[in-house]
Amino acid sequence: MVAAMVHGLILSLGLIIPIGPQNIFILNQGAAHRGMRGALPAVLAAAISDTLLILLAVFSVSVLVLAIPALELGMYAIGFCFLMFIGYSIWKNSFSVQSGGAPPLSARKQMMFATSVSLINPHAVIDTVGVIGTNSLHYHFFYEKVAFAVVCIGVSWVAFIGLAWVGGWVRSVDGKGHLMKMINRCSAIVIWGVALFIGYQLIKRISEVVT
């Protein structure tokens, strides 16, 4: 069981460290609100979504999504649209940061956006299924699978809480809002980049299905 826990720790750290839409959105919300409490809806939504994906991956249910081409194509299409919209929203907020205009995202919008970049982001789903799900196949005993999944889930929760805290710290040292403005614009550009890559993958998959 210890081996499964160490394996889960190393693997999940490797997946959570790279910069992606999910991490960027949590960091952004931490910077957009005064204190950890304001970004809590985004943290909870992302962490719960990750928990669901990991459980599905470990117990081999989510592999059905990849086995049905229509579901995979739909996931790519919806993911592209959501990420483009999220990028636009964050870019738009970069102007209000400087002028003290629009308020931060509401709890409802935070949860909706965090859930979308977690569950409707094809690469997040495929990485979870392909990496965590595949590696969980090494363990044949139920208690080993549970230990592996619990560690992976724990890393996600700690990482999202830490990202929100870092975002709040950035806000506290950024009196004039210049750094927050830069974070918002960089976040939007990265999210748009991921969305365009997903759009490319969608076109590629459609051409493969058609031919």
MDAnalysis code that builds the backbone (N, CA, C; Angstrom):
import MDAnalysis as mda
import numpy as np

u = mda.Universe.empty(633, n_residues=211, atom_resindex=np.repeat(np.arange(211), 3), trajectory=True)
u.add_TopologyAttr("name", ["N", "CA", "C"] * 211)
u.add_TopologyAttr("resid", np.arange(1, 212))
u.add_TopologyAttr("resname", ["MET", "VAL", "ALA", "ALA", "MET", "VAL", "HIS", "GLY", "LEU", "ILE", "LEU", "SER", "LEU", "GLY", "LEU", "ILE", "ILE", "PRO", "ILE", "GLY", "PRO", "GLN", "ASN", "ILE", "PHE", "ILE", "LEU", "ASN", "GLN", "GLY", "ALA", "ALA", "HIS", "ARG", "GLY", "MET", "ARG", "GLY", "ALA", "LEU", "PRO", "ALA", "VAL", "LEU", "ALA", "ALA", "ALA", "ILE", "SER", "ASP", "THR", "LEU", "LEU", "ILE", "LEU", "LEU", "ALA", "VAL", "PHE", "SER", "VAL", "SER", "VAL", "LEU", "VAL", "LEU", "ALA", "ILE", "PRO", "ALA", "LEU", "GLU", "LEU", "GLY", "MET", "TYR", "ALA", "ILE", "GLY", "PHE", "CYS", "PHE", "LEU", "MET", "PHE", "ILE", "GLY", "TYR", "SER", "ILE", "TRP", "LYS", "ASN", "SER", "PHE", "SER", "VAL", "GLN", "SER", "GLY", "GLY", "ALA", "PRO", "PRO", "LEU", "SER", "ALA", "ARG", "LYS", "GLN", "MET", "MET", "PHE", "ALA", "THR", "SER", "VAL", "SER", "LEU", "ILE", "ASN", "PRO", "HIS", "ALA", "VAL", "ILE", "ASP", "THR", "VAL", "GLY", "VAL", "ILE", "GLY", "THR", "ASN", "SER", "LEU", "HIS", "TYR", "HIS", "PHE", "PHE", "TYR", "GLU", "LYS", "VAL", "ALA", "PHE", "ALA", "VAL", "VAL", "CYS", "ILE", "GLY", "VAL", "SER", "TRP", "VAL", "ALA", "PHE", "ILE", "GLY", "LEU", "ALA", "TRP", "VAL", "GLY", "GLY", "TRP", "VAL", "ARG", "SER", "VAL", "ASP", "GLY", "LYS", "GLY", "HIS", "LEU", "MET", "LYS", "MET", "ILE", "ASN", "ARG", "CYS", "SER", "ALA", "ILE", "VAL", "ILE", "TRP", "GLY", "VAL", "ALA", "LEU", "PHE", "ILE", "GLY", "TYR", "GLN", "LEU", "ILE", "LYS", "ARG", "ILE", "SER", "GLU", "VAL", "VAL", "THR"])
u.atoms.positions = np.array([
    [0.819, -1.208, 0.000],
    [0.000, 0.000, 0.000],
    [0.861, 1.271, 0.000],
    [1.984, 1.211, 0.711],
    [2.884, 2.367, 0.750],
    [3.417, 2.681, -0.645],
    [3.729, 1.633, -1.388],
    [4.223, 1.829, -2.752],
    [3.175, 2.512, -3.618],
    [1.916, 2.127, -3.447],
    [0.831, 2.739, -4.208],
    [0.684, 4.215, -3.855],
    [0.858, 4.542, -2.574],
    [0.731, 5.932, -2.127],
    [1.869, 6.791, -2.673],
    [3.094, 6.267, -2.622],
    [4.243, 7.009, -3.152],
    [4.105, 7.191, -4.658],
    [3.656, 6.141, -5.330],
    [3.431, 6.202, -6.774],
    [2.403, 7.282, -7.104],
    [1.296, 7.294, -6.359],
    [0.251, 8.289, -6.582],
    [0.735, 9.704, -6.334],
    [1.578, 9.879, -5.303],
    [2.117, 11.201, -4.976],
    [2.996, 11.735, -6.104],
    [3.940, 10.916, -6.552],
    [4.859, 11.348, -7.610],
    [4.101, 11.619, -8.914],
    [3.186, 10.732, -9.240],
    [2.443, 10.860, -10.492],
    [1.559, 12.104, -10.495],
    [0.823, 12.314, -9.414],
    [-0.092, 13.454, -9.362],
    [0.649, 14.777, -9.296],
    [1.814, 14.807, -8.651],
    [2.627, 16.024, -8.646],
    [3.096, 16.356, -10.052],
    [3.462, 15.313, -10.792],
    [3.896, 15.528, -12.169],
    [2.794, 16.067, -13.053],
    [1.546, 15.714, -12.748],
    [0.417, 16.181, -13.551],
    [-0.064, 17.570, -13.134],
    [0.063, 17.900, -11.840],
    [-0.509, 19.151, -11.346],
    [0.439, 20.335, -11.520],
    [1.751, 20.075, -11.610],
    [2.725, 21.168, -11.679],
    [2.671, 21.949, -12.992],
    [2.563, 21.293, -14.156],
    [2.533, 22.071, -15.408],
    [1.392, 23.087, -15.432],
    [1.661, 24.251, -16.032],
    [0.663, 25.326, -16.110],
    [-0.416, 24.957, -17.120],
    [-1.661, 25.015, -16.691],
    [-2.794, 24.741, -17.567],
    [-3.963, 25.637, -17.198],
    [-5.053, 25.575, -17.951],
    [-6.203, 26.437, -17.693],
    [-6.743, 26.325, -16.276],
    [-6.760, 25.116, -15.749],
    [-7.299, 24.889, -14.407],
    [-6.467, 25.617, -13.355],
    [-5.149, 25.404, -13.377],
    [-4.276, 26.052, -12.407],
    [-4.283, 27.572, -12.558],
    [-4.269, 28.022, -13.788],
    [-4.258, 29.461, -14.041],
    [-5.538, 30.115, -13.533],
    [-6.668, 29.453, -13.747],
    [-7.936, 30.030, -13.308],
    [-7.983, 30.152, -11.781],
    [-7.517, 29.128, -11.065],
    [-7.512, 29.183, -9.600],
    [-6.585, 30.290, -9.106],
    [-5.390, 30.385, -9.697],
    [-4.452, 31.448, -9.330],
    [-5.067, 32.815, -9.588],
    [-5.725, 32.949, -10.723],
    [-6.359, 34.201, -11.098],
    [-7.441, 34.605, -10.105],
    [-8.253, 33.641, -9.688],
    [-9.321, 33.947, -8.735],
    [-8.775, 34.271, -7.351],
    [-7.675, 33.614, -6.984],
    [-7.043, 33.966, -5.722],
    [-6.550, 35.402, -5.725],
    [-6.049, 35.855, -6.886],
    [-5.562, 37.224, -7.004],
    [-6.693, 38.240, -7.143],
    [-7.851, 37.783, -7.621],
    [-8.963, 38.699, -7.876],
    [-9.786, 39.007, -6.634],
    [-9.655, 38.197, -5.590],
    [-10.460, 38.371, -4.386],
    [-9.593, 38.752, -3.188],
    [-10.221, 39.385, -2.246],
    [-9.534, 39.759, -1.011],
    [-9.644, 38.593, -0.021],
    [-8.591, 37.832, 0.099],
    [-8.595, 36.719, 1.030],
    [-8.982, 35.404, 0.369],
    [-8.640, 34.334, 1.048],
    [-8.861, 32.980, 0.547],
    [-10.345, 32.677, 0.399],
    [-11.167, 33.234, 1.278],
    [-12.592, 32.915, 1.281],
    [-13.261, 33.289, -0.036],
    [-12.840, 34.384, -0.639],
    [-13.465, 34.832, -1.881],
    [-13.272, 33.859, -3.029],
    [-12.106, 33.171, -3.063],
    [-11.805, 32.230, -4.140],
    [-12.215, 30.798, -3.803],
    [-12.818, 30.600, -2.642],
    [-13.168, 29.252, -2.192],
    [-14.106, 28.520, -3.146],
    [-15.126, 29.179, -3.740],
    [-15.990, 28.454, -4.683],
    [-15.219, 27.843, -5.858],
    [-14.247, 28.593, -6.398],
    [-13.445, 28.079, -7.513],
    [-12.575, 26.914, -7.059],
    [-11.978, 27.034, -5.872],
    [-11.129, 25.969, -5.332],
    [-11.933, 24.693, -5.119],
    [-13.100, 24.834, -4.490],
    [-13.933, 23.659, -4.212],
    [-14.419, 23.002, -5.496],
    [-14.862, 23.825, -6.458],
    [-15.367, 23.271, -7.719],
    [-14.276, 22.510, -8.463],
    [-13.073, 23.092, -8.520],
    [-11.962, 22.431, -9.223],
    [-11.529, 21.160, -8.499],
    [-11.452, 21.231, -7.179],
    [-11.004, 20.075, -6.400],
    [-12.010, 18.931, -6.471],
    [-13.297, 19.252, -6.374],
    [-14.331, 18.216, -6.456],
    [-14.365, 17.604, -7.852],
    [-14.199, 18.446, -8.874],
    [-14.171, 17.942, -10.251],
    [-12.994, 16.994, -10.453],
    [-11.822, 17.383, -9.939],
    [-10.648, 16.520, -10.038],
    [-10.863, 15.207, -9.288],
    [-11.486, 15.308, -8.131],
    [-11.781, 14.112, -7.344],
    [-12.649, 13.148, -8.142],
    [-13.674, 13.688, -8.800],
    [-14.566, 12.860, -9.610],
    [-13.809, 12.201, -10.755],
    [-12.976, 12.991, -11.458],
    [-12.221, 12.448, -12.586],
    [-11.258, 11.347, -12.141],
    [-10.593, 11.569, -11.018],
    [-9.630, 10.578, -10.529],
    [-10.333, 9.282, -10.137],
    [-11.461, 9.402, -9.451],
    [-12.208, 8.208, -9.049],
    [-12.691, 7.431, -10.272],
    [-13.185, 8.165, -11.265],
    [-13.634, 7.508, -12.491],
    [-12.474, 6.840, -13.218],
    [-11.326, 7.519, -13.237],
    [-10.163, 6.968, -13.936],
    [-9.647, 5.707, -13.252],
    [-9.529, 5.769, -11.935],
    [-8.982, 4.635, -11.189],
    [-9.895, 3.418, -11.282],
    [-11.197, 3.680, -11.285],
    [-12.134, 2.557, -11.310],
    [-12.705, 2.316, -12.708],
    [-11.996, 2.828, -13.728],
    [-12.180, 2.438, -15.141],
    [-13.556, 2.733, -15.726],
    [-14.206, 3.762, -15.238],
    [-15.510, 4.115, -15.798],
    [-15.358, 5.140, -16.911],
    [-14.463, 6.130, -16.726],
    [-14.339, 7.221, -17.690],
    [-13.762, 6.778, -19.025],
    [-13.193, 5.561, -19.081],
    [-12.649, 5.082, -20.344],
    [-13.736, 4.960, -21.409],
    [-15.004, 4.902, -20.973],
    [-16.121, 4.838, -21.916],
    [-16.178, 6.086, -22.798],
    [-15.784, 7.231, -22.224],
    [-15.808, 8.480, -22.993],
    [-14.884, 8.380, -24.198],
    [-13.718, 7.788, -23.984],
    [-12.740, 7.685, -25.060],
    [-13.099, 6.576, -26.045],
    [-14.006, 5.683, -25.642],
    [-14.381, 4.565, -26.507],
    [-15.504, 4.934, -27.477],
    [-16.161, 6.073, -27.227],
    [-17.281, 6.499, -28.068],
    [-16.873, 7.779, -28.786],
    [-16.584, 7.717, -30.093],
    [-16.085, 8.883, -30.847],
    [-16.973, 10.114, -30.739],
    [-18.297, 9.929, -30.760],
    [-19.206, 11.077, -30.718],
    [-19.067, 11.843, -29.404],
    [-18.912, 11.129, -28.300],
    [-18.742, 11.787, -27.003],
    [-17.416, 12.539, -26.947],
    [-16.383, 11.939, -27.504],
    [-15.072, 12.590, -27.512],
    [-15.103, 13.865, -28.341],
    [-15.732, 13.820, -29.522],
    [-15.830, 15.009, -30.369],
    [-16.643, 16.099, -29.692],
    [-17.742, 15.708, -29.053],
    [-18.573, 16.678, -28.339],
    [-17.805, 17.334, -27.209],
    [-16.996, 16.558, -26.505],
    [-16.196, 17.084, -25.411],
    [-15.177, 18.099, -25.921],
    [-14.551, 17.807, -27.052],
    [-13.604, 18.752, -27.646],
    [-14.302, 20.049, -28.058],
    [-15.471, 19.944, -28.683],
    [-16.181, 21.122, -29.168],
    [-16.624, 22.015, -28.010],
    [-17.219, 21.410, -26.991],
    [-17.675, 22.184, -25.831],
    [-16.484, 22.775, -25.088],
    [-15.409, 21.997, -24.959],
    [-14.219, 22.492, -24.279],
    [-13.626, 23.701, -24.980],
    [-13.579, 23.663, -26.310],
    [-13.062, 24.794, -27.085],
    [-13.876, 26.060, -26.810],
    [-15.203, 25.932, -26.875],
    [-16.076, 27.097, -26.671],
    [-15.945, 27.660, -25.262],
    [-15.927, 26.793, -24.250],
    [-15.827, 27.249, -22.874],
    [-14.500, 27.957, -22.618],
    [-13.405, 27.377, -23.103],
    [-12.101, 27.994, -22.851],
    [-11.950, 29.330, -23.565],
    [-12.507, 29.449, -24.768],
    [-12.476, 30.736, -25.458],
    [-13.250, 31.787, -24.659],
    [-14.393, 31.396, -24.124],
    [-15.214, 32.322, -23.339],
    [-14.523, 32.711, -22.035],
    [-13.915, 31.726, -21.360],
    [-13.206, 32.009, -20.111],
    [-12.025, 32.946, -20.367],
    [-11.286, 32.697, -21.450],
    [-10.181, 33.580, -21.802],
    [-10.646, 35.003, -22.034],
    [-11.781, 35.151, -22.735],
    [-12.342, 36.485, -22.981],
    [-12.727, 37.167, -21.670],
    [-13.356, 36.421, -20.766],
    [-13.790, 37.001, -19.491],
    [-12.608, 37.482, -18.668],
    [-11.543, 36.683, -18.633],
    [-10.360, 37.062, -17.859],
    [-9.642, 38.239, -18.502],
    [-9.559, 38.248, -19.833],
    [-8.926, 39.372, -20.529],
    [-9.712, 40.670, -20.280],
    [-11.013, 40.574, -20.326],
    [-11.861, 41.738, -20.083],
    [-11.646, 42.276, -18.679],
    [-11.488, 41.377, -17.701],
    [-11.272, 41.808, -16.326],
    [-9.922, 42.487, -16.139],
    [-8.975, 42.237, -17.049],
    [-7.660, 42.855, -16.916],
    [-7.742, 44.370, -17.064],
    [-8.751, 44.862, -17.785],
    [-8.937, 46.312, -17.925],
    [-9.599, 46.898, -16.689],
    [-10.529, 46.153, -16.086],
    [-11.231, 46.657, -14.906],
    [-10.333, 46.656, -13.679],
    [-9.284, 45.797, -13.658],
    [-8.357, 45.770, -12.536],
    [-7.672, 47.122, -12.392],
    [-7.250, 47.686, -13.531],
    [-6.517, 48.955, -13.513],
    [-7.426, 50.118, -13.135],
    [-8.682, 50.046, -13.550],
    [-9.587, 51.170, -13.301],
    [-10.440, 50.985, -12.057],
    [-10.310, 49.809, -11.412],
    [-11.129, 49.527, -10.239],
    [-12.572, 49.316, -10.596],
    [-12.846, 48.850, -11.793],
    [-14.213, 48.718, -12.293],
    [-14.939, 47.473, -11.873],
    [-15.119, 46.527, -12.811],
    [-15.975, 45.375, -12.591],
    [-15.526, 44.562, -11.381],
    [-16.514, 44.044, -10.595],
    [-16.180, 43.236, -9.426],
    [-15.653, 41.875, -9.844],
    [-14.996, 41.147, -8.913],
    [-14.521, 39.800, -9.229],
    [-15.698, 38.888, -9.577],
    [-15.401, 37.726, -10.134],
    [-16.447, 36.783, -10.498],
    [-17.241, 36.357, -9.274],
    [-18.547, 36.197, -9.456],
    [-19.397, 35.727, -8.376],
    [-19.090, 34.266, -8.069],
    [-19.596, 33.788, -6.935],
    [-19.366, 32.390, -6.558],
    [-19.927, 31.443, -7.609],
    [-21.085, 31.780, -8.157],
    [-21.720, 30.923, -9.165],
    [-20.869, 30.831, -10.429],
    [-20.357, 31.984, -10.896],
    [-19.529, 31.982, -12.099],
    [-18.195, 31.292, -11.849],
    [-17.633, 31.486, -10.656],
    [-16.395, 30.791, -10.319],
    [-16.574, 29.282, -10.420],
    [-17.665, 28.794, -9.852],
    [-17.911, 27.349, -9.850],
    [-18.159, 26.832, -11.260],
    [-18.898, 27.618, -12.052],
    [-19.188, 27.202, -13.423],
    [-17.906, 27.142, -14.254],
    [-17.082, 28.183, -14.167],
    [-15.860, 28.227, -14.944],
    [-14.860, 27.168, -14.464],
    [-14.709, 27.020, -13.150],
    [-13.765, 26.035, -12.615],
    [-14.174, 24.622, -13.008],
    [-15.470, 24.360, -12.990],
    [-15.963, 23.044, -13.389],
    [-15.719, 22.804, -14.872],
    [-15.922, 23.847, -15.677],
    [-15.752, 23.690, -17.123],
    [-14.299, 23.425, -17.493],
    [-13.349, 24.137, -16.852],
    [-11.939, 23.907, -17.195],
    [-11.424, 22.594, -16.617],
    [-12.223, 21.979, -15.754],
    [-11.841, 20.691, -15.179],
    [-12.478, 19.520, -15.916],
    [-13.788, 19.588, -16.101],
    [-14.522, 18.454, -16.662],
    [-14.715, 18.536, -18.170],
    [-14.675, 19.765, -18.728],
    [-14.917, 19.914, -20.164],
    [-13.627, 20.249, -20.898],
    [-12.519, 20.152, -20.206],
    [-11.207, 20.322, -20.829],
    [-10.734, 18.940, -21.275],
    [-10.756, 18.656, -22.561],
    [-10.421, 17.304, -23.036],
    [-9.063, 16.807, -22.566],
    [-8.082, 17.710, -22.508],
    [-6.748, 17.263, -22.130],
    [-6.688, 16.878, -20.657],
    [-7.449, 17.576, -19.818],
    [-7.504, 17.201, -18.406],
    [-8.124, 15.820, -18.245],
    [-9.199, 15.569, -18.987],
    [-9.875, 14.273, -18.912],
    [-8.978, 13.164, -19.462],
    [-8.392, 13.413, -20.636],
    [-7.566, 12.383, -21.272],
    [-6.310, 12.098, -20.451],
    [-5.699, 13.159, -19.876],
    [-4.523, 12.942, -19.037],
    [-4.876, 12.122, -17.803],
    [-6.026, 12.442, -17.209],
    [-6.430, 11.713, -16.005],
    [-6.704, 10.252, -16.316],
    [-7.448, 10.020, -17.409],
    [-7.774, 8.646, -17.797],
    [-6.516, 7.912, -18.270],
    [-5.764, 8.575, -19.152],
    [-4.622, 7.916, -19.767],
    [-3.456, 7.703, -18.836],
    [-3.247, 8.639, -17.896],
    [-2.089, 8.541, -17.008],
    [-2.470, 7.907, -15.664],
    [-3.376, 8.555, -14.934],
    [-3.753, 8.022, -13.619],
    [-4.506, 6.701, -13.766],
    [-5.452, 6.663, -14.716],
    [-6.217, 5.433, -14.909],
    [-5.342, 4.268, -15.316],
    [-4.429, 4.506, -16.246],
    [-3.540, 3.440, -16.726],
    [-2.597, 2.956, -15.622],
    [-2.045, 3.903, -14.858],
    [-1.122, 3.526, -13.788],
    [-1.818, 2.783, -12.650],
    [-3.103, 3.066, -12.463],
    [-3.832, 2.365, -11.400],
    [-4.020, 0.887, -11.716],
    [-3.846, 0.512, -12.987],
    [-4.002, -0.891, -13.382],
    [-2.898, -1.780, -12.804],
    [-1.829, -1.166, -12.309],
    [-0.745, -1.933, -11.700],
    [-1.187, -2.567, -10.380],
    [-2.277, -2.032, -9.800],
    [-2.705, -2.494, -8.481],
    [-3.978, -3.322, -8.609],
    [-3.906, -4.544, -8.123],
    [-5.005, -5.480, -8.283],
    [-5.907, -5.533, -7.046],
    [-5.367, -5.148, -5.888],
    [-6.163, -5.173, -4.667],
    [-6.906, -3.852, -4.498],
    [-8.149, -3.951, -4.026],
    [-9.008, -2.770, -3.892],
    [-8.379, -1.723, -2.976],
    [-7.802, -2.167, -1.826],
    [-7.241, -1.206, -0.879],
    [-6.055, -0.452, -1.482],
    [-5.319, -1.096, -2.399],
    [-4.208, -0.415, -3.067],
    [-4.727, 0.662, -4.019],
    [-5.782, 0.338, -4.744],
    [-6.392, 1.325, -5.643],
    [-6.924, 2.517, -4.854],
    [-7.548, 2.233, -3.713],
    [-8.082, 3.309, -2.869],
    [-6.959, 4.202, -2.370],
    [-5.867, 3.607, -1.883],
    [-4.727, 4.389, -1.395],
    [-4.139, 5.252, -2.504],
    [-4.000, 4.665, -3.686],
    [-3.474, 5.382, -4.855],
    [-4.365, 6.582, -5.193],
    [-5.681, 6.346, -5.230],
    [-6.629, 7.411, -5.579],
    [-6.668, 8.505, -4.522],
    [-6.642, 8.119, -3.242],
    [-6.720, 9.105, -2.155],
    [-5.528, 10.055, -2.194],
    [-4.350, 9.533, -2.448],
    [-3.152, 10.392, -2.520],
    [-3.248, 11.346, -3.709],
    [-3.673, 10.829, -4.865],
    [-3.833, 11.687, -6.050],
    [-4.840, 12.806, -5.778],
    [-5.934, 12.459, -5.124],
    [-6.964, 13.451, -4.799],
    [-6.421, 14.471, -3.803],
    [-5.688, 13.993, -2.790],
    [-5.125, 14.896, -1.789],
    [-4.180, 15.913, -2.397],
    [-3.349, 15.486, -3.340],
    [-2.420, 16.404, -4.009],
    [-3.192, 17.498, -4.746],
    [-4.284, 17.136, -5.410],
    [-5.094, 18.124, -6.133],
    [-5.661, 19.170, -5.183],
    [-6.219, 18.726, -4.062],
    [-6.811, 19.665, -3.097],
    [-5.759, 20.619, -2.543],
    [-4.616, 20.072, -2.145],
    [-3.554, 20.912, -1.579],
    [-3.039, 21.904, -2.623],
    [-2.891, 21.436, -3.865],
    [-2.378, 22.300, -4.932],
    [-3.331, 23.465, -5.216],
    [-4.623, 23.196, -5.280],
    [-5.582, 24.259, -5.582],
    [-5.669, 25.269, -4.440],
    [-5.632, 24.783, -3.214],
    [-5.638, 25.701, -2.065],
    [-4.380, 26.564, -2.091],
    [-3.241, 25.937, -2.394],
    [-1.984, 26.677, -2.463],
    [-1.977, 27.719, -3.562],
    [-2.533, 27.378, -4.729],
    [-2.586, 28.336, -5.844],
    [-3.440, 29.546, -5.492],
    [-4.583, 29.301, -4.851],
    [-5.454, 30.413, -4.453],
    [-4.741, 31.301, -3.429],
    [-4.012, 30.676, -2.521],
    [-3.279, 31.447, -1.507],
    [-2.201, 32.302, -2.165],
    [-1.474, 31.724, -3.118],
    [-0.442, 32.473, -3.836],
    [-1.063, 33.654, -4.568],
    [-2.226, 33.424, -5.194],
    [-2.921, 34.512, -5.876],
    [-3.294, 35.632, -4.914],
    [-3.776, 35.261, -3.707],
    [-4.110, 36.269, -2.697],
    [-2.889, 37.032, -2.232],
    [-1.764, 36.327, -2.117],
    [-0.519, 36.988, -1.709],
    [-0.083, 37.996, -2.778],
    [-0.226, 37.602, -4.041],
    [0.136, 38.510, -5.139],
    [-0.690, 39.788, -5.036],
    [-1.972, 39.638, -4.766],
    [-2.834, 40.815, -4.650],
    [-2.389, 41.716, -3.502],
    [-1.969, 41.101, -2.388],
    [-1.588, 41.883, -1.213],
    [-0.328, 42.716, -1.437],
    [0.572, 42.257, -2.317],
    [1.809, 43.005, -2.564],
    [1.721, 43.861, -3.822],
    [0.576, 43.792, -4.490],
    [0.404, 44.513, -5.758],
    [-0.571, 45.665, -5.550],
    [-0.083, 46.709, -4.892],
    [-0.969, 47.802, -4.515],
    [-1.655, 48.503, -5.672],
    [-0.967, 48.701, -6.793],
    [-1.529, 49.442, -7.918],
    [-2.210, 48.561, -8.964],
    [-2.144, 47.273, -8.784],
    [-2.863, 46.367, -9.693],
    [-2.133, 46.026, -10.977],
    [-0.886, 46.484, -11.130],
    [-0.152, 46.214, -12.372],
    [0.148, 44.724, -12.543],
    [0.553, 44.082, -11.437],
    [0.883, 42.659, -11.508],
    [-0.365, 41.817, -11.781],
    [-1.486, 42.196, -11.153],
    [-2.738, 41.477, -11.387],
    [-3.187, 41.612, -12.835],
    [-2.989, 42.802, -13.384],
    [-3.342, 43.017, -14.784],
    [-2.514, 42.110, -15.685],
    [-1.211, 41.987, -15.388],
    [-0.343, 41.133, -16.184],
    [-0.733, 39.661, -16.030],
    [-1.064, 39.252, -14.796],
    [-1.493, 37.866, -14.543],
    [-2.762, 37.559, -15.325],
    [-3.713, 38.496, -15.306],
    [-4.970, 38.294, -16.035],
    [-4.721, 38.113, -17.529],
    [-3.894, 38.983, -18.097],
    [-3.669, 38.924, -19.542],
    [-2.868, 37.681, -19.935],
    [-1.866, 37.324, -19.133],
    [-1.111, 36.099, -19.411],
    [-2.014, 34.876, -19.272],
    [-2.888, 34.900, -18.258],
    [-3.830, 33.792, -18.061],
    [-4.732, 33.636, -19.270],
    [-5.273, 34.751, -19.752],
    [-6.175, 34.713, -20.904],
    [-5.465, 34.179, -22.139],
    [-4.225, 34.616, -22.351],
    [-3.474, 34.176, -23.530],
    [-3.193, 32.679, -23.473],
    [-2.802, 32.182, -22.300],
    [-2.531, 30.745, -22.163],
    [-3.803, 29.936, -22.384],
    [-4.913, 30.385, -21.814],
    [-6.181, 29.670, -21.974],
    [-6.627, 29.684, -23.429],
    [-6.469, 30.811, -24.106],
    [-6.797, 30.871, -25.543],
    [-5.894, 29.917, -26.332],
    [-4.616, 29.843, -25.950],
    [-3.700, 28.937, -26.631],
    [-4.137, 27.488, -26.499],
    [-4.552, 27.109, -25.291],
    [-5.052, 25.747, -25.073],
    [-6.323, 25.515, -25.875],
    [-7.207, 26.527, -25.914],
    [-8.455, 26.406, -26.665],
    [-8.176, 26.199, -28.150],
    [-7.225, 26.945, -28.695],
    [-6.886, 26.794, -30.114],
    [-6.291, 25.418, -30.402],
    [-5.488, 24.926, -29.473],
    [-4.934, 23.584, -29.650],
    [-6.042, 22.528, -29.619],
    [-7.011, 22.730, -28.728],
    [-8.164, 21.819, -28.660],
    [-8.971, 21.896, -29.955],
    [-9.113, 23.135, -30.502],
    [-9.808, 23.293, -31.774],
    [-9.102, 22.547, -32.889],
    [-7.775, 22.607, -32.872],
    [-6.984, 21.868, -33.868],
    [-7.198, 20.365, -33.709],
    [-7.191, 19.902, -32.460],
    [-7.415, 18.487, -32.196],
    [-8.811, 18.049, -32.650],
    [-9.791, 18.944, -32.459],
    [-11.161, 18.644, -32.878],
    [-11.229, 18.450, -34.390],
    [-10.630, 19.387, -35.132],
    [-10.629, 19.284, -36.598],
    [-9.909, 18.005, -37.036],
    [-8.801, 17.701, -36.376],
    [-8.035, 16.503, -36.710],
    [-8.852, 15.240, -36.461],
    [-9.562, 15.190, -35.328],
    [-10.354, 14.018, -34.983],
    [-11.545, 13.859, -35.938],
    [-12.148, 14.996, -36.328],
    [-13.272, 14.942, -37.271],
    [-12.804, 14.378, -38.605],
    [-11.639, 14.838, -39.068],
    [-11.104, 14.344, -40.343],
    [-10.800, 12.847, -40.264],
    [-10.330, 12.398, -39.103],
    [-10.045, 10.972, -38.927],
    [-11.329, 10.135, -38.955],
    [-12.378, 10.671, -38.310],
    [-13.653, 9.940, -38.280],
    [-14.284, 9.881, -39.658],
    [-14.203, 11.003, -40.391],
    [-14.812, 11.086, -41.718],
    [-14.115, 10.154, -42.701],
    [-12.776, 10.141, -42.626],
    [-12.025, 9.295, -43.552],
    [-11.952, 7.859, -43.048],
])
